[in-house]
Amino acid sequence: MEYDPDFARSFMKRTLALATEYDGPLDATLLVNCLLGLLIVPKEALIEKIPTTEFDSLLQWGIKPDSIKRLGRCDYGHEHRPNLRQLVRRLRNAVAHFRIEPRHENGQVSGYTFSDQNCFRAEVSLGEIKAFVTKLAAHLETQA
């Protein structure tokens, strides 16, 4: 199997297929692996393509605003108002530095808690993660 010449786009497209087509006992693990691909690749190659949509409209991206428990400190001048690009960066940092913890419900993983060194904290369900991964990948597919 060969990648397209635009590796980042091809990688994200394949990752989206994994996230949306797999339905099995390892879905929680697969979603974290997909987050690695869909947060780190765009952060490094396509960060400017991620909109600065304010947190109030996160539901359009699959994440309930109340899933964000703490916004964290703003270390950069452009972060005075929390936005989607900032969320992608915060989630990317949490996943890349393995600052994630599974959340359990009735003996099953129901979601993950994400945190970073700037006091960001989010408790996101598996359904929200899957919706977010799908929306982000689709957006980057059309914008990149």
C-alpha positions as CSV (number, residue, x, y, z in Angstrom):
1,M,0.0,0.0,0.0
2,E,1.3,3.4,-0.9
3,Y,0.6,6.9,0.5
4,D,-0.5,9.7,-1.7
5,P,2.1,12.4,-2.4
6,D,0.4,14.7,0.2
7,F,1.3,12.4,3.1
8,A,-0.4,14.5,5.9
9,R,-3.8,14.5,4.0
10,S,-3.5,10.8,3.2
11,F,-2.6,9.9,6.7
12,M,-5.5,11.8,8.1
13,K,-7.9,10.2,5.6
14,R,-6.8,6.7,6.6
15,T,-7.0,7.6,10.3
16,L,-10.5,8.8,9.8
17,A,-11.4,5.6,8.1
18,L,-10.1,3.6,11.1
19,A,-12.0,5.8,13.6
20,T,-15.3,5.6,11.8
21,E,-15.3,2.0,10.4
22,Y,-14.0,0.0,13.3
23,D,-16.6,-1.3,15.7
24,G,-15.0,-3.8,18.2
25,P,-13.8,-4.3,21.7
26,L,-10.8,-2.0,21.3
27,D,-12.7,1.1,20.2
28,A,-11.5,3.2,23.1
29,T,-7.9,2.4,22.5
30,L,-8.3,2.9,18.7
31,L,-9.8,6.4,19.3
32,V,-6.7,7.5,21.4
33,N,-4.5,6.2,18.6
34,C,-6.5,8.1,16.0
35,L,-6.3,11.2,18.2
36,L,-2.5,10.9,18.0
37,G,-2.7,11.0,14.2
38,L,-5.4,13.6,13.9
39,L,-4.0,16.0,16.5
40,I,-0.3,15.7,16.0
41,V,-0.2,15.6,12.2
42,P,-2.5,18.7,11.8
43,K,-0.7,20.5,14.7
44,E,2.6,20.1,12.9
45,A,1.5,20.5,9.3
46,L,-1.9,22.1,9.2
47,I,-2.5,24.1,12.4
48,E,-3.4,27.3,10.5
49,K,-6.3,25.4,8.8
50,I,-8.0,24.8,12.2
51,P,-10.5,27.6,12.8
52,T,-10.4,29.8,15.8
53,T,-14.1,29.1,16.5
54,E,-15.0,30.0,20.1
55,F,-15.6,27.4,22.7
56,D,-19.3,28.2,22.7
57,S,-19.7,26.4,19.4
58,L,-17.8,23.3,20.3
59,L,-20.9,21.2,20.1
60,Q,-20.7,21.7,16.3
61,W,-17.4,20.0,16.5
62,G,-18.7,17.1,18.6
63,I,-17.6,18.2,22.1
64,K,-20.0,19.5,24.7
65,P,-18.7,22.8,26.1
66,D,-19.3,21.5,29.6
67,S,-16.8,18.7,28.9
68,I,-14.1,21.4,29.2
69,K,-13.6,21.6,32.9
70,R,-10.7,24.0,33.0
71,L,-9.4,26.1,30.1
72,G,-5.9,26.4,31.5
73,R,-3.5,29.3,31.5
74,C,-3.0,31.3,28.4
75,D,0.7,31.5,27.6
76,Y,0.4,33.1,24.3
77,G,-1.1,36.5,23.3
78,H,-3.5,35.0,20.8
79,E,-5.2,32.8,23.4
80,H,-7.0,35.4,25.4
81,R,-10.3,33.9,24.2
82,P,-10.5,30.1,24.2
83,N,-11.0,28.7,20.7
84,L,-11.0,25.5,18.7
85,R,-7.4,25.8,17.6
86,Q,-6.4,26.2,21.2
87,L,-8.4,23.1,22.2
88,V,-6.7,21.1,19.4
89,R,-3.3,22.2,20.8
90,R,-4.3,21.4,24.4
91,L,-5.7,18.0,23.4
92,R,-2.6,17.4,21.3
93,N,-0.3,18.1,24.3
94,A,-2.4,15.8,26.6
95,V,-2.2,12.9,24.1
96,A,1.4,13.5,23.1
97,H,2.6,13.7,26.7
98,F,0.3,10.9,27.7
99,R,-1.6,13.0,30.2
100,I,-4.8,11.1,29.6
101,E,-6.8,8.9,32.0
102,P,-9.6,6.5,31.0
103,R,-13.0,7.2,32.6
104,H,-15.0,4.0,33.4
105,E,-18.7,3.3,33.6
106,N,-20.2,-0.1,34.4
107,G,-16.8,-1.8,33.8
108,Q,-16.3,-0.2,30.4
109,V,-14.2,2.8,29.2
110,S,-16.7,5.6,28.7
111,G,-14.3,8.4,27.8
112,Y,-11.0,10.0,28.8
113,T,-9.8,12.9,30.9
114,F,-7.2,15.1,29.2
115,S,-4.9,17.5,31.0
116,D,-1.8,19.5,30.2
117,Q,0.8,21.4,32.2
118,N,-1.1,24.7,31.9
119,C,-4.0,23.4,34.0
120,F,-6.2,22.5,31.1
121,R,-8.7,19.7,31.9
122,A,-11.4,18.1,29.8
123,E,-13.6,15.0,30.4
124,V,-14.7,13.8,27.0
125,S,-16.9,10.8,26.3
126,L,-16.0,8.2,23.6
127,G,-19.0,9.5,21.5
128,E,-17.7,13.0,21.7
129,I,-14.2,11.9,20.8
130,K,-15.4,10.0,17.8
131,A,-17.6,12.9,16.6
132,F,-14.7,15.4,17.1
133,V,-12.2,13.2,15.2
134,T,-14.7,12.8,12.4
135,K,-15.5,16.5,12.1
136,L,-11.8,17.6,12.5
137,A,-10.6,15.1,9.8
138,A,-13.4,16.1,7.4
139,H,-12.6,19.8,7.9
140,L,-8.9,19.4,7.3
141,E,-9.6,17.2,4.3
142,T,-11.5,20.0,2.6
143,Q,-9.3,22.9,3.9
144,A,-5.8,21.5,3.4
